[in-house]
Amino acid sequence: MTNILRGLTSRHLPCGCVVGVYETYDERVVSIVDVRGDRCEKARHEPGFEEAAAVVLQGPAAPPGGAAN
């Protein structure tokens, strides 16, 4: 289990999911799926799924409500 120190930012992914980027007490930066998008087809995008924040932050953010044009 990850112990969150503070929230840094959040992003809307192209699939519609919302992820939060957090700093942990052990000085890691992680992203955690906060809300699954209605049309998301990625099985791992369940609330609470964690992965390295660099994966989320490297791509452009989609506007709220859907994929970028």
WOWOZI-V818517 format. One record per residue. N is the residue number from 1. RES is the residue in one letter. PHI is phi as a letter, one per 20 degrees, with the letter a starting at -180 (* if undefined). OMEGA is omega in degrees with one decimal (999 if undefined). Layout:
BEGIN
((N,RES,PHI,OMEGA) (N,RES,PHI,OMEGA))
END
This chain:
BEGIN
((1,M,*,-179.4) (2,T,e,175.7) (3,N,e,-174.9) (4,I,e,174.5) (5,L,e,-179.4) (6,R,a,174.6) (7,G,e,-178.7) (8,L,d,-179.6) (9,T,a,172.9) (10,S,b,-178.1) (11,R,c,168.6) (12,H,e,177.7) (13,L,e,178.7) (14,P,g,-179.1) (15,C,f,179.2) (16,G,o,178.9) (17,C,f,174.8) (18,V,d,177.1) (19,V,d,173.8) (20,G,d,175.9) (21,V,d,-171.4) (22,Y,c,170.1) (23,E,e,-179.9) (24,T,d,178.5) (25,Y,f,177.7) (26,D,e,171.4) (27,E,m,172.7) (28,R,e,172.5) (29,V,d,-176.2) (30,V,c,172.1) (31,S,d,-178.4) (32,I,c,177.1) (33,V,f,178.5) (34,D,e,-178.4) (35,V,c,176.8) (36,R,e,177.4) (37,G,f,-178.8) (38,D,g,-176.3) (39,R,d,-178.6) (40,C,f,-179.8) (41,E,d,-178.5) (42,K,e,-175.5) (43,A,g,-176.9) (44,R,f,-179.9) (45,H,e,174.2) (46,E,d,177.6) (47,P,g,-179.5) (48,G,n,178.6) (49,F,f,-176.0) (50,E,d,170.4) (51,E,b,-178.4) (52,A,g,-176.9) (53,A,f,-179.3) (54,A,g,179.2) (55,V,f,-178.4) (56,V,f,-172.6) (57,L,f,-176.5) (58,Q,f,-178.7) (59,G,e,177.4) (60,P,f,178.2) (61,A,f,174.7) (62,A,e,176.6) (63,P,f,178.0) (64,P,g,175.9) (65,G,n,176.9) (66,G,r,-177.3) (67,A,f,177.1) (68,A,f,178.4) (69,N,e,999))
END
